[in-house]
Amino acid sequence: MSNGMDVMRGVVQRIGEANKRDSLQRDFDQLDLASMQSWTDGELSVWQSRYPADSPQWLWAEQQWRLRLLERQAQAAGLQANKAAIISGVIGVAGALAGAILAWLLGK
């Protein structure tokens, strides 16, 4: 009797898992992936927390996190490059002015 019940539980469990996968796939098919990019970090976190870690939704949210991180790193690198260019320009102008003043003073 126990073997029959175990088999029945296994069948019911597999059917439940298949239904869950189908439901996750339907949810994913209805998702507007382009609009997800405009979600705030909080909205993405809340949405991601609703799904198991092996679902397509979770994996897509992880990809969004990676893209956001890359964007932020690129923005930070751009700001650093801009600061370096400005500082170099200021130093260059200051050096040119100092050279001009020194040349004027020595030319007297």
CORZI-V481708 format. One record per residue. N is the residue number from 1. SS is DSSP state (H for helix, E for strand, C for the rest). OMEGA is omega in radians with two decimals (* if undefined). NEAR is the number of other C-alpha atoms within 10 Angstrom. Layout:
N | SS | OMEGA | NEAR
N | SS | OMEGA | NEAR
//
This chain:
1 | C | -3.12 | 5
2 | H | 3.13 | 7
3 | H | 3.12 | 8
4 | H | 3.13 | 9
5 | H | 3.12 | 10
6 | H | 3.12 | 11
7 | H | -3.12 | 11
8 | H | 3.10 | 12
9 | H | 3.13 | 12
10 | H | 3.13 | 12
11 | H | 3.14 | 12
12 | H | 3.14 | 12
13 | H | 3.13 | 12
14 | H | 3.10 | 12
15 | H | 3.11 | 12
16 | H | 3.12 | 12
17 | H | 3.12 | 12
18 | H | 3.11 | 12
19 | H | 3.13 | 12
20 | H | 3.11 | 12
21 | H | 3.12 | 14
22 | H | 3.13 | 12
23 | H | 3.10 | 12
24 | H | -3.14 | 16
25 | H | 3.09 | 15
26 | H | 3.10 | 11
27 | H | -3.12 | 12
28 | H | 3.14 | 15
29 | H | -3.13 | 12
30 | H | -3.08 | 8
31 | C | 3.05 | 12
32 | C | -3.02 | 9
33 | H | 3.14 | 13
34 | H | -3.13 | 8
35 | H | 3.14 | 8
36 | H | -3.13 | 15
37 | C | -3.12 | 15
38 | C | 3.13 | 10
39 | C | 3.04 | 12
40 | C | 3.10 | 9
41 | H | 3.13 | 13
42 | H | 3.13 | 9
43 | H | 3.12 | 11
44 | H | 3.13 | 17
45 | H | -3.14 | 15
46 | H | -3.13 | 10
47 | H | -3.10 | 15
48 | H | -3.08 | 18
49 | C | -3.14 | 12
50 | C | -3.00 | 10
51 | C | 3.09 | 14
52 | C | -3.02 | 12
53 | C | 3.14 | 12
54 | C | -3.12 | 8
55 | C | 3.08 | 14
56 | H | 3.14 | 17
57 | H | -3.13 | 22
58 | H | -3.11 | 18
59 | H | 3.11 | 15
60 | H | 3.10 | 15
61 | H | 3.09 | 19
62 | H | 3.10 | 16
63 | H | 3.09 | 12
64 | H | 3.10 | 17
65 | H | 3.13 | 16
66 | H | 3.12 | 12
67 | H | 3.12 | 13
68 | H | 3.11 | 14
69 | H | 3.12 | 12
70 | H | 3.11 | 12
71 | H | -3.12 | 12
72 | H | 3.10 | 12
73 | H | 3.13 | 12
74 | H | 3.10 | 12
75 | H | 3.14 | 12
76 | H | 3.12 | 12
77 | H | 3.10 | 12
78 | H | 3.11 | 12
79 | H | 3.11 | 12
80 | H | 3.13 | 12
81 | H | 3.11 | 12
82 | H | 3.12 | 12
83 | H | 3.14 | 12
84 | H | 3.13 | 12
85 | H | 3.13 | 12
86 | H | 3.13 | 12
87 | H | 3.11 | 12
88 | H | 3.12 | 12
89 | H | 3.13 | 12
90 | H | 3.12 | 12
91 | H | 3.11 | 12
92 | H | 3.13 | 12
93 | H | 3.13 | 12
94 | H | 3.11 | 12
95 | H | 3.12 | 12
96 | H | 3.10 | 12
97 | H | 3.13 | 12
98 | H | 3.10 | 12
99 | H | 3.14 | 12
100 | H | 3.13 | 12
101 | H | 3.12 | 12
102 | H | 3.12 | 11
103 | H | 3.12 | 11
104 | H | 3.14 | 10
105 | H | -3.14 | 9
106 | H | 3.14 | 8
107 | C | -3.12 | 7
108 | C | * | 5
//
